[in-house]
């Protein structure tokens, strides 16, 4: 029997079968009356994530127009469901006496921990160890990456979290206000990142969340704006997706990052969903 750690042609799911299964999942998800967390919603999305992280040799660029349209729809549905899950859970946390001590109750906490460890390793390998100021664009109501980075890796760093949704920031602020030290180091800004200009030049490192820019055109618009205003020599960590994981999140290709110096591209093969792309704004 083939080892699951080293996918080969025997252990990979055939692309046609995988696409058929994902299309079935999309049909079921599309029929839901609400994407708010429930037994049915949670079960469907858990199944979808498992499908999309199976070893496969699927080539997203080779998909038919029908499958590409389904994929775009699935990214939007998944993004909405993820936002609703985070909002419900973050709201629940604010009612606990010590919300920051209970982050591990979040269903995908382990996944975030693995991703943050991976991202910090990649940043460290590229000389970003204890940056003074970090921006996280698209932090949402449950700013787990910022919280994990601040408590486990970047213990003196100041974090500015940007989100267009004021309600999300309100809940995130409540979680952080339970700890005086965190509250000093972590701020939340409600705005469209396209309207943030000179301030982007303050950061040693900027994170761009996977769901900021749901389509390729939107994603490129955000990347272009950040590059224009970020500091020369500053680094930008972009979350992307690879293979079947691209049914959950938008993909950024290396050839779309020509304006940047590409430092690292990492595609996970475990249960982590996002690829990690690290680029530097060149110094001219």
C-alpha positions as CSV (number, residue, x, y, z in Angstrom):
1,X,0.0,0.0,0.0
2,X,1.4,3.4,-1.0
3,X,2.4,5.7,1.9
4,X,0.1,8.7,2.3
5,X,3.1,10.9,3.1
6,X,4.6,10.4,-0.4
7,X,1.7,10.7,-2.9
8,X,2.4,8.7,-6.1
9,X,0.2,7.8,-9.0
10,X,-1.4,4.9,-7.0
11,X,-2.4,7.0,-4.0
12,X,-3.5,10.1,-5.9
13,X,-7.2,10.6,-6.6
14,X,-7.9,10.9,-10.4
15,X,-8.6,14.5,-11.4
16,X,-11.9,13.6,-13.1
17,X,-13.2,11.8,-10.0
18,X,-12.1,14.7,-7.7
19,X,-13.8,17.3,-9.9
20,X,-17.0,15.2,-10.0
21,X,-17.0,15.0,-6.2
22,X,-16.3,18.7,-5.7
23,X,-19.1,19.6,-8.1
24,X,-21.5,17.4,-6.1
25,X,-20.4,19.3,-2.9
26,X,-20.9,22.6,-4.7
27,X,-24.4,21.6,-5.7
28,X,-25.2,20.6,-2.1
29,X,-23.7,23.8,-0.6
30,X,-25.5,26.0,-3.2
31,X,-28.9,24.6,-2.0
32,X,-28.3,25.6,1.6
33,X,-30.7,28.2,2.9
34,X,-28.0,29.8,5.1
35,X,-24.2,29.5,5.4
36,X,-24.3,30.2,9.1
37,X,-22.6,27.4,11.2
38,X,-24.9,24.4,11.7
39,X,-24.5,20.7,11.8
40,X,-25.2,20.4,8.0
41,X,-23.1,23.4,7.0
42,X,-20.1,22.3,9.2
43,X,-20.3,18.8,7.8
44,X,-20.4,19.9,4.2
45,X,-17.4,22.2,4.5
46,X,-15.4,19.8,6.6
47,X,-16.0,17.2,3.8
48,X,-15.1,19.8,1.1
49,X,-11.8,20.7,2.8
50,X,-10.9,17.0,3.2
51,X,-11.6,16.4,-0.6
52,X,-9.5,19.5,-1.6
53,X,-6.5,18.4,0.5
54,X,-6.3,14.9,-0.9
55,X,-3.2,14.2,-3.0
56,X,-4.0,14.9,-6.6
57,X,-2.3,16.1,-9.8
58,X,-5.1,18.4,-10.8
59,X,-4.1,21.3,-13.0
60,X,-6.4,24.2,-12.2
61,X,-5.4,26.1,-15.4
62,X,-6.6,23.1,-17.6
63,X,-10.2,23.1,-16.2
64,X,-13.1,23.7,-18.5
65,X,-15.0,27.0,-18.4
66,X,-17.9,25.3,-16.6
67,X,-15.6,24.0,-13.8
68,X,-13.8,27.3,-13.6
69,X,-17.1,29.1,-13.0
70,X,-18.1,26.5,-10.4
71,X,-14.7,27.0,-8.7
72,X,-15.2,30.8,-8.5
73,X,-18.6,30.3,-7.0
74,X,-17.3,27.8,-4.5
75,X,-14.5,30.2,-3.4
76,X,-17.1,32.9,-2.7
77,X,-19.4,30.4,-0.8
78,X,-16.5,29.1,1.2
79,X,-15.4,32.6,2.0
80,X,-18.8,33.6,3.3
81,X,-19.1,30.5,5.4
82,X,-15.7,31.0,6.9
83,X,-16.5,34.6,7.8
84,X,-19.8,33.6,9.4
85,X,-18.1,30.8,11.4
86,X,-15.4,33.2,12.6
87,X,-17.9,35.8,13.6
88,X,-20.1,33.4,15.5
89,X,-17.1,31.9,17.3
90,X,-15.4,35.3,18.0
91,X,-18.7,36.5,19.5
92,X,-18.9,33.4,21.7
93,X,-15.3,34.1,22.9
94,X,-16.1,37.7,23.9
95,X,-18.5,36.3,26.5
96,X,-15.8,34.3,28.2
97,X,-13.8,35.8,31.1
98,X,-10.4,35.1,29.3
99,X,-11.1,34.9,25.5
100,X,-7.4,34.7,24.6
101,X,-7.0,31.6,26.8
102,X,-9.7,29.8,24.8
103,X,-8.7,30.4,21.2
104,X,-7.9,26.7,20.9
105,X,-11.7,26.0,21.1
106,X,-12.0,27.3,17.5
107,X,-12.5,24.3,15.2
108,X,-9.5,25.2,12.9
109,X,-7.2,26.5,15.6
110,X,-4.7,23.6,15.0
111,X,-4.6,24.5,11.3
112,X,-3.9,28.1,12.0
113,X,-1.1,27.1,14.4
114,X,0.6,25.0,11.7
115,X,0.2,27.8,9.2
116,X,1.6,30.5,11.5
117,X,4.6,28.2,12.5
118,X,5.2,27.6,8.8
119,X,5.0,31.3,7.9
120,X,7.2,32.4,10.8
121,X,9.8,29.8,9.7
122,X,9.7,31.1,6.1
123,X,10.0,34.7,7.4
124,X,12.9,33.9,9.7
125,X,14.8,32.1,6.9
126,X,14.5,35.3,4.9
127,X,15.7,37.6,7.6
128,X,12.4,38.7,9.2
129,X,12.7,37.6,12.8
130,X,11.3,40.3,15.1
131,X,9.9,43.0,12.9
132,X,8.9,46.3,14.7
133,X,5.6,46.8,12.8
134,X,3.4,44.3,10.9
135,X,0.2,44.8,9.0
136,X,-2.4,42.1,8.5
137,X,-4.8,42.9,5.7
138,X,-8.2,41.1,6.0
139,X,-7.9,40.2,9.7
140,X,-11.7,39.5,10.2
141,X,-13.5,39.0,13.5
142,X,-11.1,36.3,14.7
143,X,-7.6,37.6,14.0
144,X,-5.9,34.3,14.8
145,X,-2.7,34.7,12.8
146,X,-2.0,38.0,14.4
147,X,-2.8,36.6,17.9
148,X,-0.6,33.5,17.3
149,X,2.3,35.4,15.9
150,X,2.1,38.0,18.7
151,X,2.0,35.4,21.5
152,X,4.3,32.7,20.1
153,X,6.7,34.2,17.6
154,X,6.8,38.1,17.4
155,X,6.7,38.9,21.1
156,X,7.5,42.6,20.8
157,X,6.0,43.4,17.4
158,X,3.2,45.9,17.0
159,X,0.3,44.6,14.8
160,X,-2.1,46.7,12.7
161,X,-5.0,44.7,11.6
162,X,-7.0,46.1,8.6
163,X,-10.5,44.9,7.7
164,X,-13.3,46.6,5.7
165,X,-15.9,45.2,8.0
166,X,-16.5,47.4,11.1
167,X,-18.6,44.7,12.9
168,X,-15.7,42.2,12.5
169,X,-13.2,44.7,14.0
170,X,-15.5,45.4,16.9
171,X,-15.6,41.8,17.9
172,X,-11.8,41.3,17.3
173,X,-11.1,44.4,19.5
174,X,-13.2,43.0,22.3
175,X,-11.2,39.8,22.3
176,X,-7.9,41.7,22.5
177,X,-9.1,44.2,25.1
178,X,-9.2,41.4,27.6
179,X,-5.4,41.6,27.8
180,X,-3.7,44.9,28.5
181,X,-0.4,44.0,27.0
182,X,-2.0,42.7,23.7
183,X,-4.3,45.7,23.6
184,X,-1.2,48.0,23.5
185,X,0.4,46.0,20.7
186,X,-2.6,45.3,18.5
187,X,-4.8,47.9,16.7
188,X,-7.7,47.4,14.4
189,X,-8.5,49.7,11.5
190,X,-11.8,49.7,9.6
191,X,-11.1,50.7,6.0
192,X,-10.7,49.6,2.4
193,X,-7.0,48.9,2.0
194,X,-7.1,50.6,-1.4
195,X,-7.5,53.9,0.5
196,X,-4.5,53.2,2.8
197,X,-1.5,54.8,1.1
198,X,1.5,56.3,2.9
199,X,0.7,54.3,6.1
200,X,1.6,51.1,4.2
201,X,5.2,52.4,4.2
202,X,5.5,52.0,8.0
203,X,5.6,48.2,8.0
204,X,8.5,45.8,7.9
205,X,6.1,43.0,6.9
206,X,2.6,42.9,5.5
207,X,0.3,39.8,5.4
208,X,-2.4,39.6,2.8
209,X,-5.2,37.2,3.8
210,X,-6.2,34.5,1.3
211,X,-9.7,35.9,0.8
212,X,-8.7,39.6,0.2
213,X,-9.5,39.7,-3.5
214,X,-11.8,36.8,-4.4
215,X,-11.1,37.0,-8.1
216,X,-7.7,37.1,-10.0
217,X,-8.4,40.7,-11.1
218,X,-9.2,41.9,-7.6
219,X,-6.2,40.1,-6.1
220,X,-3.9,41.8,-8.6
221,X,-5.4,45.2,-7.9
222,X,-4.7,44.8,-4.2
223,X,-1.1,43.5,-4.8
224,X,-0.4,46.4,-7.1
225,X,-1.6,49.0,-4.6
226,X,0.3,47.5,-1.7
227,X,3.5,47.3,-3.8
228,X,3.1,51.0,-4.8
229,X,3.0,52.2,-1.2
230,X,4.9,49.6,0.9
231,X,8.5,50.4,1.9
232,X,11.4,49.5,-0.4
233,X,12.9,46.3,0.9
234,X,9.7,45.5,2.9
235,X,8.3,42.0,2.7
236,X,4.8,40.9,1.7
237,X,3.4,37.5,2.7
238,X,0.6,36.4,0.4
239,X,-1.6,33.4,1.0
240,X,-2.4,31.4,-2.1
241,X,-3.5,27.9,-3.0
242,X,-2.2,25.0,-5.1
243,X,-3.8,22.0,-6.8
244,X,-7.3,21.1,-5.6
245,X,-6.9,23.6,-2.7
246,X,-7.6,26.2,-5.4
247,X,-11.3,25.2,-5.2
248,X,-11.2,27.0,-1.7
249,X,-9.0,30.0,-2.3
250,X,-7.7,32.2,-5.1
251,X,-4.3,31.3,-6.7
252,X,-1.4,33.7,-7.2
253,X,1.1,32.4,-9.8
254,X,4.8,33.3,-9.7
255,X,4.7,35.0,-13.1
256,X,2.1,37.4,-11.7
257,X,4.6,38.8,-9.2
258,X,7.1,40.2,-11.7
259,X,7.1,43.6,-9.9
260,X,8.4,41.9,-6.7
261,X,11.4,39.8,-5.8
262,X,10.0,36.3,-5.1
263,X,11.8,35.0,-2.0
264,X,9.9,31.8,-1.3
265,X,6.9,29.7,-2.5
266,X,5.7,26.9,-0.3
267,X,2.9,24.4,-1.1
268,X,1.8,22.3,1.9
269,X,1.0,18.6,1.5
270,X,-0.5,18.1,5.0
271,X,-3.9,19.4,6.2
272,X,-2.8,23.0,5.9
273,X,-4.8,24.5,3.0
274,X,-3.0,27.7,2.1
275,X,0.2,28.0,0.1
276,X,2.7,30.7,1.4
277,X,4.2,33.1,-1.1
278,X,6.8,35.5,0.3
279,X,8.0,38.5,-1.8
280,X,10.1,41.6,-1.3
281,X,9.5,45.0,-2.6
282,X,12.8,45.7,-4.6
283,X,15.1,48.5,-3.5
284,X,16.0,50.6,-6.5
